[in-house]
Amino acid sequence: MKNYFHLFVYLSLGFLLFALYHANYLTIPNVVSPGYFALSLLLLCLGFLVDAFSWHTTLRVAGNKTSVKDALASMGLSIFGKYIPGKFWVIAGRAAFIAKKYDLNEKNTTILSLNAQFISLWAALLIGGLGVLLIEGVSTWGAGALLLWVLLSLVLFTKWCHSFIENLFLLLFKKNILIPQLKPKDVFRVMHWYLMTWGLWSVAFYFLAAGLTAHPLNLMVGFAFTIGATLGILVLFAPGGIGVREGVLFVFLVSCGLAAPEATTVAVSSRLWFLAGELFIFLLGLGLARKS
């Protein structure tokens, strides 16, 4: 497990640095309000802790008696796997860690990890769609997100729609796609943790924007991050959603009254800001893994 994870971690870090350098998102922004900016970082890191606990709860509901410490370690060590092209490595990484640690079937833990990712997307579309629906000028985006949430709900919870989408994908692309079919009662036992994660990140983004600008902001602007991040996850060709998230955020921020230069600063800076949270959970996971 050590050799496998050393290789995985080094590879993911390499792809992360390459992607950030290529996208030129390593510019440190000018902070207007240090208090708001510090609060945004605190809430961001808290969101990552809740996200790891969401993964832990998903494992427990499925009957796997794992510790919170190991769930945090698996999440932290695999967090940069999202920057490896294909988007699957962050899902497979945390599943492999848990499977090896507890001598579980890796295929089953990978399916659970995939389930967790879909539940997270489902929660993000719900909270982001409702929030953005209240922003004048981009409310159609909120309606679109909620429509996508309804469609995802049908795919995840109904057998006929689930089979239809898998067969349609096979017909169009000649490839099988694995989409989990979830039980509503299992999702409702864990969904509050995923909603809390995205809620914290949304509030954190609001304070980030407030810390980098000198103008009053729409209180709903934080939900723009949820929509941008979700679309970044769904777009397979952009490692880590780089470029996609920032573009969506720019459109939302301009619609909320920010001038184009300010919107650009906040949108681009959000990548480095979120990376700080990823680095936090990575270092925490690394420390916990070494102790165990």
Backbone bond lengths (Angstrom), bond angles and torsions (degrees), N, CA, C in turn:
res aa  C-N    CA-C-N  psi(-1)  N-CA   C-N-CA  omega(-1)  CA-C   N-CA-C  phi
1 M - - - 1.457 - - 1.526 110.49 -
2 K 1.357 117.25 -38.37 1.451 120.10 -178.39 1.512 111.21 -62.07
3 N 1.358 116.80 -48.72 1.458 120.12 -179.06 1.516 111.42 -61.63
4 Y 1.319 116.30 -43.31 1.465 120.88 -179.98 1.521 110.08 -61.49
5 F 1.314 116.86 -45.10 1.457 118.93 -176.60 1.518 112.88 -74.47
6 H 1.328 117.11 -32.50 1.462 118.77 174.53 1.523 109.96 -59.65
7 L 1.316 116.76 -46.52 1.462 121.33 179.62 1.528 110.71 -63.22
8 F 1.318 116.28 -45.10 1.462 121.27 -179.54 1.525 111.38 -61.69
9 V 1.340 116.84 -46.16 1.464 120.99 -177.99 1.523 110.65 -65.34
10 Y 1.344 117.32 -45.52 1.467 120.18 -179.65 1.523 110.94 -62.94
11 L 1.323 116.30 -40.37 1.464 120.62 -179.36 1.526 110.72 -65.48
12 S 1.334 116.42 -43.52 1.468 119.60 -179.57 1.524 111.49 -66.59
13 L 1.322 117.48 -38.06 1.465 120.65 176.89 1.520 111.04 -64.61
14 G 1.320 115.91 -39.42 1.460 120.03 178.50 1.523 111.73 -62.56
15 F 1.327 116.69 -45.06 1.463 120.45 179.08 1.526 111.08 -66.82
16 L 1.330 116.60 -34.98 1.461 120.00 177.67 1.526 110.97 -61.63
17 L 1.328 116.61 -51.18 1.463 120.69 -178.73 1.524 111.47 -62.33
18 F 1.324 116.40 -40.42 1.469 119.99 179.19 1.525 110.58 -63.71
19 A 1.340 116.47 -44.53 1.469 120.32 -177.72 1.519 111.48 -65.30
20 L 1.345 116.60 -42.01 1.456 119.68 -179.20 1.526 111.50 -69.40
21 Y 1.312 117.05 -40.93 1.469 120.05 178.70 1.521 110.64 -64.97
22 H 1.322 116.03 -42.11 1.462 120.50 -179.41 1.526 111.08 -65.29
23 A 1.333 116.73 -36.26 1.459 120.74 -178.51 1.524 112.64 -85.51
24 N 1.346 117.56 -9.93 1.471 122.69 178.12 1.536 111.39 58.84
25 Y 1.337 116.36 46.92 1.458 121.45 -179.77 1.534 112.38 -106.77
26 L 1.322 117.66 20.72 1.451 120.34 -176.62 1.525 112.76 -97.48
27 T 1.332 118.09 19.53 1.451 122.35 179.73 1.525 110.40 -80.40
28 I 1.321 116.74 129.48 1.466 121.43 178.92 1.525 108.74 -82.29
29 P 1.339 118.31 123.83 1.468 121.01 -175.72 1.521 112.58 -78.18
30 N 1.316 115.87 165.49 1.458 122.74 173.94 1.526 108.66 -86.01
31 V 1.318 116.79 118.23 1.468 121.54 -177.23 1.522 109.28 -87.99
32 V 1.330 116.66 120.52 1.464 122.63 179.99 1.523 110.87 -83.66
33 S 1.338 115.96 -42.59 1.470 121.04 -179.54 1.529 109.40 -123.60
34 P 1.339 118.04 97.30 1.477 120.63 -179.01 1.525 113.41 -58.59
35 G 1.334 116.94 -33.71 1.466 119.78 -179.77 1.510 112.25 -64.01
36 Y 1.329 116.89 -48.19 1.457 120.96 177.64 1.529 111.02 -63.19
37 F 1.317 115.57 -40.18 1.465 119.83 -178.43 1.535 110.40 -64.79
38 A 1.330 117.13 -43.67 1.468 120.74 178.55 1.523 110.79 -63.55
39 L 1.346 116.29 -39.82 1.466 120.04 178.61 1.526 110.64 -64.23
40 S 1.327 116.94 -37.17 1.470 120.28 178.94 1.520 110.68 -63.91
41 L 1.326 117.53 -38.97 1.468 120.98 178.88 1.527 110.87 -67.73
42 L 1.332 116.26 -39.45 1.466 120.54 179.09 1.524 110.68 -62.62
43 L 1.329 116.68 -47.38 1.469 120.94 179.88 1.523 111.33 -67.39
44 L 1.322 116.58 -34.83 1.464 120.85 178.00 1.529 110.54 -61.54
45 C 1.332 116.37 -49.26 1.466 120.39 -179.81 1.522 111.47 -65.37
46 L 1.323 116.62 -36.98 1.471 120.11 176.44 1.522 110.13 -62.83
47 G 1.332 116.61 -37.53 1.458 120.47 177.03 1.521 112.14 -62.35
48 F 1.320 116.96 -38.78 1.459 120.17 177.77 1.531 111.36 -66.55
49 L 1.318 116.95 -36.75 1.470 119.53 176.83 1.527 110.85 -65.14
50 V 1.320 116.78 -42.75 1.467 120.48 178.25 1.527 110.34 -65.96
51 D 1.332 117.04 -36.12 1.463 120.93 177.68 1.528 110.85 -61.82
52 A 1.335 116.12 -42.42 1.464 119.78 177.00 1.523 110.90 -65.09
53 F 1.329 117.06 -37.38 1.458 120.03 177.80 1.522 110.76 -68.23
54 S 1.341 117.02 -30.81 1.471 120.33 175.22 1.523 110.22 -61.49
55 W 1.326 116.00 -43.67 1.472 121.87 177.71 1.523 110.07 -63.00
56 H 1.315 116.95 -42.87 1.465 121.43 177.71 1.529 111.05 -60.27
57 T 1.336 116.25 -44.58 1.464 120.75 -179.49 1.524 111.26 -65.22
58 T 1.324 117.06 -38.31 1.467 120.88 177.55 1.525 110.49 -60.87
59 L 1.324 116.53 -41.70 1.456 120.79 177.85 1.530 111.19 -64.97
60 R 1.323 116.40 -42.12 1.462 120.54 -178.46 1.525 111.96 -66.52
61 V 1.327 116.78 -41.33 1.467 120.75 179.51 1.522 110.54 -62.36
62 A 1.336 116.10 -32.20 1.469 120.90 178.95 1.525 112.78 -79.84
63 G 1.339 117.16 -0.78 1.456 120.48 176.56 1.512 115.04 97.10
64 N 1.344 117.60 8.86 1.464 121.24 179.40 1.529 109.67 -98.43
65 K 1.312 116.41 111.50 1.466 120.93 -175.51 1.529 110.53 -83.19
66 T 1.320 114.84 77.75 1.462 121.18 178.93 1.524 109.54 -99.17
67 S 1.319 115.40 159.02 1.462 119.89 179.01 1.523 110.04 -89.70
68 V 1.317 115.25 156.34 1.464 120.36 176.29 1.522 109.67 -61.81
69 K 1.326 116.98 -37.90 1.465 121.67 -179.26 1.522 111.23 -59.48
70 D 1.322 117.51 -44.57 1.465 120.21 -179.31 1.519 111.93 -72.62
71 A 1.328 117.20 -33.26 1.464 120.18 175.48 1.526 109.91 -63.71
72 L 1.330 116.65 -42.01 1.462 121.10 176.60 1.523 111.27 -63.12
73 A 1.343 116.03 -42.87 1.462 120.01 179.99 1.522 111.28 -63.40
74 S 1.321 116.83 -44.40 1.464 120.54 -179.42 1.524 111.27 -64.62
75 M 1.329 116.78 -39.53 1.460 121.37 178.56 1.521 110.71 -67.92
76 G 1.327 116.04 -45.50 1.461 119.79 -177.32 1.514 113.42 -64.60
77 L 1.331 116.71 -45.90 1.461 120.21 -176.87 1.521 112.99 -68.72
78 S 1.313 116.87 -23.89 1.465 119.60 -177.14 1.527 113.02 -101.91
79 I 1.337 118.28 0.66 1.460 121.55 -170.98 1.522 112.60 -61.23
80 F 1.335 117.66 -34.25 1.466 119.72 -178.46 1.527 112.66 -84.79
81 G 1.344 116.66 0.49 1.464 119.69 176.77 1.514 112.65 -65.53
82 K 1.345 116.79 -18.02 1.466 120.65 179.16 1.524 112.04 -66.20
83 Y 1.339 116.76 -18.86 1.458 119.49 -178.57 1.527 112.57 -88.18
84 I 1.323 117.06 -7.44 1.459 120.61 173.69 1.524 107.89 -79.36
85 P 1.332 118.53 128.08 1.476 120.44 -178.82 1.525 112.05 -52.03
86 G 1.319 115.18 136.05 1.461 120.92 -178.76 1.511 112.50 117.25
87 K 1.358 116.46 -26.01 1.466 122.58 173.86 1.532 114.80 67.53
88 F 1.345 117.58 -1.90 1.458 119.06 -173.46 1.527 112.14 -92.52
89 W 1.332 116.33 -16.17 1.459 119.26 -169.83 1.526 113.39 -69.42
90 V 1.320 117.72 -32.16 1.458 119.12 177.87 1.526 110.21 -67.33
91 I 1.337 116.83 -32.39 1.460 121.78 177.70 1.529 110.33 -72.59
92 A 1.337 115.54 -46.29 1.462 120.22 -178.51 1.523 111.99 -70.76
93 G 1.337 116.88 -33.21 1.458 120.63 -176.18 1.516 113.06 -63.29
94 R 1.328 116.77 -51.10 1.467 118.97 -178.70 1.523 111.24 -67.84
95 A 1.344 116.28 -31.84 1.466 119.85 178.36 1.528 110.87 -67.80
96 A 1.334 116.34 -41.41 1.467 120.44 -179.78 1.526 111.01 -65.04
97 F 1.324 117.14 -39.59 1.466 120.97 179.15 1.525 110.71 -60.42
98 I 1.332 116.25 -48.83 1.465 120.84 -179.18 1.529 110.85 -65.63
99 A 1.332 116.98 -40.69 1.466 120.48 -178.71 1.519 111.12 -62.34
100 K 1.323 116.91 -43.38 1.464 120.40 -179.64 1.521 111.41 -71.00
101 K 1.328 115.30 -39.56 1.462 119.88 -176.75 1.527 111.98 -65.04
102 Y 1.340 116.94 -37.82 1.461 121.34 -174.49 1.526 112.72 -112.84
103 D 1.323 116.73 11.43 1.459 121.99 178.75 1.526 111.23 54.71
104 L 1.331 115.25 50.83 1.461 121.77 179.73 1.520 110.34 -104.71
105 N 1.312 116.27 165.85 1.449 121.01 175.90 1.530 109.04 -70.81
106 E 1.343 116.13 119.87 1.458 119.96 -174.46 1.529 112.36 -65.59
107 K 1.320 116.17 -32.56 1.462 119.39 178.02 1.528 110.51 -63.02
108 N 1.333 116.28 -42.49 1.464 120.25 -179.40 1.527 111.97 -66.69
109 T 1.335 116.66 -41.93 1.466 118.92 179.47 1.527 110.99 -69.19
110 T 1.333 117.17 -31.36 1.462 119.95 176.57 1.523 110.78 -66.64
111 I 1.334 116.05 -39.90 1.466 120.00 176.53 1.529 110.36 -63.55
112 L 1.332 116.81 -40.49 1.460 120.22 177.06 1.528 110.98 -63.62
113 S 1.315 116.42 -39.63 1.462 120.88 178.22 1.522 111.07 -64.50
114 L 1.329 115.79 -40.28 1.460 120.40 176.55 1.531 110.54 -65.33
115 N 1.331 116.38 -40.55 1.465 120.51 175.85 1.529 110.82 -58.05
116 A 1.344 114.99 -44.29 1.462 120.04 -179.77 1.522 111.10 -61.13
117 Q 1.333 116.95 -39.11 1.460 120.87 179.17 1.524 111.19 -64.60
118 F 1.314 117.04 -42.11 1.463 120.86 179.25 1.526 111.37 -68.36
119 I 1.326 117.20 -38.72 1.462 119.55 177.20 1.527 110.00 -64.16
120 S 1.327 116.35 -39.54 1.462 120.96 178.18 1.532 111.01 -61.85
121 L 1.337 116.76 -45.23 1.461 120.84 177.03 1.528 111.00 -62.23
122 W 1.311 116.03 -42.01 1.461 122.27 179.86 1.530 110.18 -60.34
123 A 1.334 116.48 -44.93 1.461 121.08 179.02 1.527 111.27 -67.13
124 A 1.336 116.16 -39.31 1.465 120.45 -178.89 1.521 111.65 -65.24
125 L 1.318 116.84 -42.21 1.465 120.35 179.23 1.529 111.02 -64.46
126 L 1.328 116.78 -36.42 1.457 120.54 179.84 1.523 111.16 -67.64
127 I 1.310 117.12 -53.37 1.460 120.39 -176.25 1.524 111.26 -70.86
128 G 1.339 117.27 -37.65 1.450 120.51 178.61 1.513 112.31 -69.79
129 G 1.331 116.38 -41.74 1.458 120.58 179.66 1.518 112.27 -62.53
130 L 1.337 116.46 -43.87 1.469 120.65 179.57 1.524 111.13 -65.40
131 G 1.338 116.34 -39.05 1.460 120.17 -179.45 1.514 112.64 -69.89
132 V 1.326 116.77 -46.75 1.460 121.09 -177.60 1.528 111.05 -69.31
133 L 1.321 116.53 -26.21 1.469 120.90 178.82 1.523 111.32 -59.60
134 L 1.339 116.26 -23.14 1.461 121.47 -177.77 1.520 113.39 -92.31
135 I 1.350 117.46 -0.91 1.460 120.94 -179.94 1.517 109.18 -94.87
136 E 1.306 116.59 117.60 1.457 120.94 -179.72 1.521 110.27 -65.45
137 G 1.309 116.90 133.34 1.462 121.74 178.76 1.516 112.96 102.54
138 V 1.331 117.03 -28.14 1.476 120.23 179.01 1.520 110.79 -127.90
139 S 1.328 117.03 17.09 1.460 120.75 -177.95 1.527 111.98 -61.39
140 T 1.347 116.62 -26.27 1.462 119.04 177.75 1.523 110.94 -64.74
141 W 1.340 116.08 -30.54 1.464 119.56 175.51 1.527 110.09 -64.07
142 G 1.332 115.71 -40.18 1.455 119.61 178.29 1.513 111.86 -63.86
143 A 1.340 115.66 -41.48 1.462 119.98 177.26 1.522 110.60 -62.91
144 G 1.334 116.02 -40.34 1.468 120.03 178.11 1.514 111.89 -64.75
145 A 1.347 116.40 -40.26 1.467 120.26 178.54 1.519 111.50 -64.58
146 L 1.324 116.55 -40.15 1.467 120.20 178.68 1.528 111.43 -68.22
147 L 1.337 116.29 -35.77 1.461 119.75 175.99 1.530 109.95 -64.43
148 L 1.335 116.32 -42.08 1.462 120.53 177.05 1.522 110.32 -64.21
149 W 1.342 116.66 -34.95 1.462 121.01 177.48 1.528 110.71 -64.09
150 V 1.331 116.67 -41.74 1.467 120.98 178.17 1.525 110.42 -63.13
151 L 1.334 116.19 -44.68 1.465 120.37 179.50 1.530 110.81 -63.35
152 L 1.345 116.54 -42.66 1.464 120.20 178.29 1.521 110.55 -64.32
153 S 1.326 117.36 -36.73 1.466 121.29 177.50 1.523 110.77 -61.61
154 L 1.338 116.06 -42.64 1.464 120.37 178.87 1.527 111.01 -63.91
155 V 1.339 115.80 -41.36 1.466 119.97 -179.41 1.519 110.78 -66.42
156 L 1.333 116.90 -40.76 1.463 120.93 -175.04 1.528 113.20 -77.62
157 F 1.343 117.29 -30.99 1.459 119.89 -169.80 1.523 115.35 -112.78
158 T 1.341 118.37 -11.79 1.465 119.74 179.58 1.520 110.26 -116.56
159 K 1.315 115.62 134.03 1.460 120.75 -175.04 1.523 112.70 -66.44
160 W 1.355 116.86 -40.67 1.464 120.05 -175.10 1.528 111.46 -67.17
161 C 1.336 117.23 -41.36 1.465 120.78 179.85 1.525 110.35 -71.63
162 H 1.312 116.26 -37.76 1.463 121.77 177.47 1.524 110.27 -59.04
163 S 1.337 117.22 -48.28 1.468 121.62 -179.97 1.526 111.32 -66.99
164 F 1.336 116.46 -37.86 1.465 120.53 -179.84 1.528 111.53 -61.79
165 I 1.327 117.44 -45.20 1.466 121.29 -178.70 1.527 110.78 -66.39
166 E 1.327 117.38 -42.54 1.464 119.83 179.47 1.529 110.60 -64.35
167 N 1.328 117.67 -42.39 1.472 121.10 179.46 1.528 111.34 -68.73
168 L 1.326 116.87 -36.68 1.468 120.70 178.35 1.526 110.57 -65.15
169 F 1.327 116.35 -42.11 1.463 120.72 178.23 1.521 110.58 -63.07
170 L 1.332 116.84 -40.88 1.454 121.07 178.23 1.520 111.03 -64.53
171 L 1.330 117.19 -39.58 1.460 121.77 -179.72 1.522 111.62 -67.46
172 L 1.330 117.13 -41.66 1.458 121.22 -175.22 1.521 113.24 -80.14
173 F 1.345 116.85 -40.56 1.466 120.85 -172.14 1.524 113.97 -113.20
174 K 1.343 116.36 -1.29 1.469 121.54 178.95 1.530 112.34 58.59
175 K 1.326 116.01 31.14 1.453 120.80 178.89 1.521 109.68 -137.55
176 N 1.334 114.86 147.26 1.458 119.48 175.36 1.525 109.46 -82.25
177 I 1.308 116.57 141.72 1.456 121.55 176.50 1.522 108.49 -124.69
178 L 1.339 115.47 136.18 1.460 120.56 -178.72 1.523 109.57 -97.53
179 I 1.324 116.40 110.55 1.462 122.41 176.15 1.518 107.66 -117.69
180 P 1.315 117.55 123.26 1.471 118.74 -177.75 1.519 112.27 -68.11
181 Q 1.313 115.64 145.59 1.464 121.50 172.38 1.519 106.46 -109.83
182 L 1.320 115.99 112.58 1.448 121.34 -169.56 1.517 111.69 -101.66
183 K 1.322 115.29 154.89 1.455 121.73 174.83 1.524 108.30 -92.49
184 P 1.334 117.88 126.26 1.474 120.19 -178.10 1.525 113.35 -52.09
185 K 1.329 117.38 -39.86 1.464 119.09 -177.17 1.524 111.70 -65.03
186 D 1.345 117.77 -33.72 1.459 120.76 177.82 1.526 110.85 -71.49
187 V 1.343 116.22 -39.78 1.466 120.37 179.86 1.524 110.25 -65.24
188 F 1.324 117.64 -42.63 1.459 120.97 -177.88 1.529 111.88 -66.53
189 R 1.325 116.96 -20.28 1.465 120.13 178.01 1.525 112.44 -77.44
190 V 1.325 116.83 -17.93 1.474 120.19 -176.74 1.530 113.04 -122.85
191 M 1.339 118.52 -14.08 1.455 120.64 -169.25 1.525 113.33 -62.10
192 H 1.355 118.09 -29.98 1.465 119.62 -177.66 1.527 111.62 -63.54
193 W 1.347 116.60 -30.49 1.461 119.08 177.33 1.524 111.25 -69.57
194 Y 1.320 116.68 -39.60 1.472 120.41 178.71 1.533 110.87 -69.37
195 L 1.332 117.35 -39.18 1.459 120.58 176.09 1.528 110.44 -63.78
196 M 1.335 116.51 -38.19 1.451 120.35 178.20 1.525 111.35 -65.38
197 T 1.326 116.55 -39.10 1.460 120.87 178.75 1.522 111.06 -58.74
198 W 1.336 116.20 -53.22 1.463 120.15 -178.18 1.519 111.57 -69.50
199 G 1.328 117.84 -30.73 1.452 120.42 175.80 1.524 111.30 -63.87
200 L 1.329 116.61 -43.66 1.465 121.21 178.09 1.524 111.14 -64.00
201 W 1.330 116.77 -43.44 1.466 119.65 179.66 1.528 111.48 -65.89
202 S 1.324 117.20 -34.34 1.461 120.29 178.68 1.527 110.97 -66.52
203 V 1.327 116.34 -45.94 1.459 120.57 178.18 1.530 109.90 -64.81
204 A 1.326 116.41 -39.26 1.468 120.98 178.73 1.523 110.90 -61.05
205 F 1.334 117.10 -40.66 1.465 119.98 179.62 1.521 110.99 -67.29
206 Y 1.316 117.12 -36.71 1.466 119.47 177.19 1.530 110.09 -58.48
207 F 1.334 116.73 -46.03 1.463 119.64 -179.35 1.537 111.50 -70.71
208 L 1.331 117.08 -28.35 1.469 118.95 172.74 1.528 109.89 -62.44
209 A 1.339 116.49 -49.85 1.460 120.78 179.61 1.524 110.87 -61.25
210 A 1.345 116.55 -39.57 1.467 120.42 178.75 1.523 111.13 -67.03
211 G 1.327 116.67 -31.29 1.461 120.44 -179.57 1.512 113.79 -77.27
212 L 1.337 116.61 -18.90 1.462 120.35 -177.16 1.529 112.93 -105.56
213 T 1.322 117.00 -4.68 1.466 120.79 -179.47 1.525 109.90 -127.16
214 A 1.317 115.59 160.07 1.463 120.94 -178.49 1.520 112.02 -107.28
215 H 1.329 117.59 12.48 1.464 121.30 -176.17 1.529 110.20 -116.10
216 P 1.333 117.33 150.71 1.473 120.40 175.10 1.524 110.63 -61.62
217 L 1.323 115.65 143.91 1.456 120.42 -177.07 1.519 111.00 -118.54
218 N 1.322 115.76 152.55 1.454 121.75 170.48 1.532 108.59 -62.13
219 L 1.331 116.75 129.37 1.459 120.37 -176.94 1.531 112.46 -61.63
220 M 1.323 117.22 -21.17 1.456 121.38 -178.62 1.530 112.80 -85.19
221 V 1.342 117.24 -1.39 1.454 119.87 -173.08 1.535 111.67 -63.60
222 G 1.321 116.68 -24.70 1.457 119.75 179.67 1.517 113.63 -61.59
223 F 1.337 116.30 -29.32 1.459 119.63 -178.01 1.532 111.80 -71.13
224 A 1.336 116.46 -15.58 1.464 119.82 175.70 1.522 110.23 -61.22
225 F 1.341 115.85 -34.58 1.468 119.44 179.61 1.520 110.98 -63.75
226 T 1.326 116.66 -39.30 1.463 120.67 -179.59 1.524 110.81 -61.97
227 I 1.347 116.77 -43.80 1.461 120.40 178.50 1.522 110.76 -66.41
228 G 1.337 116.92 -45.02 1.467 120.51 -179.78 1.516 112.37 -62.72
229 A 1.333 116.65 -43.00 1.463 120.49 -179.90 1.520 111.55 -66.62
230 T 1.335 116.17 -39.01 1.465 120.41 179.51 1.518 111.07 -63.79
231 L 1.324 116.60 -45.84 1.465 119.75 178.20 1.519 110.54 -64.50
232 G 1.330 116.39 -34.85 1.469 119.77 177.09 1.515 111.93 -63.42
233 I 1.337 116.92 -36.53 1.462 120.95 177.72 1.525 110.78 -69.45
234 L 1.322 115.74 -39.92 1.461 120.39 -175.63 1.528 113.05 -72.95
235 V 1.334 117.36 -25.82 1.461 120.45 -179.39 1.528 108.89 -82.83
236 L 1.314 116.33 108.86 1.464 121.51 -171.32 1.518 113.91 -73.25
237 F 1.336 117.81 -24.02 1.459 118.22 -173.10 1.522 113.02 -83.48
238 A 1.318 119.05 -10.55 1.458 121.30 -178.35 1.524 109.44 -105.59
239 P 1.336 119.13 106.70 1.466 120.89 -179.44 1.523 111.30 -57.18
240 G 1.355 115.83 121.76 1.455 120.04 179.55 1.511 113.34 69.64
241 G 1.341 117.65 9.94 1.457 119.57 -178.76 1.513 113.50 76.33
242 I 1.352 116.53 14.33 1.461 120.26 -177.04 1.521 110.09 -62.82
243 G 1.330 116.01 126.77 1.455 121.71 179.99 1.518 111.86 96.91
244 V 1.323 117.05 -42.39 1.468 121.22 -179.06 1.524 109.90 -72.40
245 R 1.315 116.42 -52.07 1.458 120.82 -179.21 1.525 111.10 -58.02
246 E 1.320 116.78 -45.52 1.456 120.65 -177.18 1.532 112.02 -64.47
247 G 1.331 116.37 -39.17 1.459 120.08 178.57 1.509 112.44 -63.55
248 V 1.333 116.37 -43.29 1.467 120.97 179.01 1.528 110.29 -65.07
249 L 1.332 116.70 -43.22 1.459 120.64 179.85 1.525 111.50 -61.90
250 F 1.326 116.78 -40.31 1.463 120.78 178.75 1.526 110.98 -58.76
251 V 1.326 117.01 -46.61 1.464 121.45 -179.75 1.530 110.49 -61.15
252 F 1.331 117.32 -43.96 1.456 121.27 -178.65 1.533 111.19 -65.89
253 L 1.327 116.26 -43.94 1.461 119.97 -176.15 1.525 111.65 -67.05
254 V 1.324 116.64 -39.77 1.464 120.04 176.07 1.521 110.18 -63.67
255 S 1.332 116.61 -40.14 1.467 120.85 178.84 1.524 111.85 -65.42
256 C 1.336 115.79 -25.48 1.463 120.22 179.40 1.528 112.45 -88.38
257 G 1.332 117.54 6.13 1.457 120.15 173.26 1.507 116.62 106.72
258 L 1.332 118.74 -2.85 1.453 120.04 178.91 1.524 110.34 -77.22
259 A 1.333 115.91 144.34 1.455 120.09 174.23 1.522 109.05 -68.20
260 A 1.319 116.13 154.44 1.468 120.75 -176.05 1.531 113.15 -54.46
261 P 1.354 120.10 -43.86 1.478 119.43 179.07 1.523 112.59 -62.15
262 E 1.355 116.99 -40.86 1.464 119.84 179.12 1.522 110.89 -67.62
263 A 1.318 116.62 -42.10 1.462 120.56 178.93 1.521 110.55 -61.43
264 T 1.322 116.59 -39.99 1.464 121.12 178.51 1.523 110.59 -63.39
265 T 1.344 116.04 -44.40 1.468 120.56 -179.95 1.515 111.72 -59.80
266 V 1.343 116.62 -47.37 1.466 120.48 -178.22 1.523 110.40 -66.66
267 A 1.338 116.91 -44.58 1.467 120.78 -177.12 1.523 111.14 -62.83
268 V 1.327 116.78 -45.67 1.465 120.85 -178.55 1.530 110.74 -71.04
269 S 1.332 116.16 -40.23 1.470 120.07 -178.83 1.523 111.73 -66.97
270 S 1.329 117.40 -24.33 1.465 120.35 -179.43 1.519 111.60 -62.90
271 R 1.325 117.21 -26.66 1.470 120.14 178.09 1.522 110.56 -67.34
272 L 1.327 117.35 -48.84 1.460 121.37 179.06 1.525 110.56 -66.60
273 W 1.322 116.03 -37.01 1.475 121.89 177.86 1.518 110.84 -62.53
274 F 1.338 117.56 -47.73 1.457 120.48 179.77 1.522 111.10 -68.08
275 L 1.315 115.88 -32.00 1.462 120.27 176.57 1.530 110.71 -63.03
276 A 1.329 116.60 -33.89 1.467 120.19 176.92 1.529 110.44 -61.80
277 G 1.342 116.67 -39.93 1.459 120.38 176.57 1.516 111.70 -67.21
278 E 1.334 116.26 -39.48 1.471 119.91 177.47 1.530 110.68 -64.55
279 L 1.328 115.91 -38.84 1.465 119.88 178.41 1.522 110.48 -65.51
280 F 1.333 116.88 -37.64 1.463 121.43 177.07 1.523 111.51 -59.97
281 I 1.340 117.25 -49.86 1.463 119.84 -177.30 1.528 110.47 -71.51
282 F 1.337 117.53 -29.35 1.463 121.24 176.77 1.532 110.53 -65.71
283 L 1.336 116.84 -48.94 1.468 120.63 -178.81 1.532 110.56 -66.20
284 L 1.329 116.72 -37.07 1.472 119.82 176.54 1.527 110.16 -64.95
285 G 1.323 116.81 -44.44 1.466 120.38 177.76 1.510 112.14 -63.10
286 L 1.321 116.64 -39.63 1.459 121.17 179.03 1.514 111.12 -63.24
287 G 1.335 115.97 -43.57 1.459 119.68 178.79 1.523 112.61 -64.83
288 L 1.324 116.72 -42.07 1.464 120.45 179.68 1.521 111.31 -67.66
289 A 1.340 117.57 -37.32 1.457 120.98 179.11 1.520 111.01 -66.00
290 R 1.320 117.67 -38.77 1.461 121.00 179.73 1.527 111.04 -68.13
291 K 1.329 116.51 -36.36 1.461 119.77 178.91 1.519 111.52 -66.95
292 S 1.346 115.83 -36.96 1.473 118.93 -177.77 1.522 111.01 -78.98
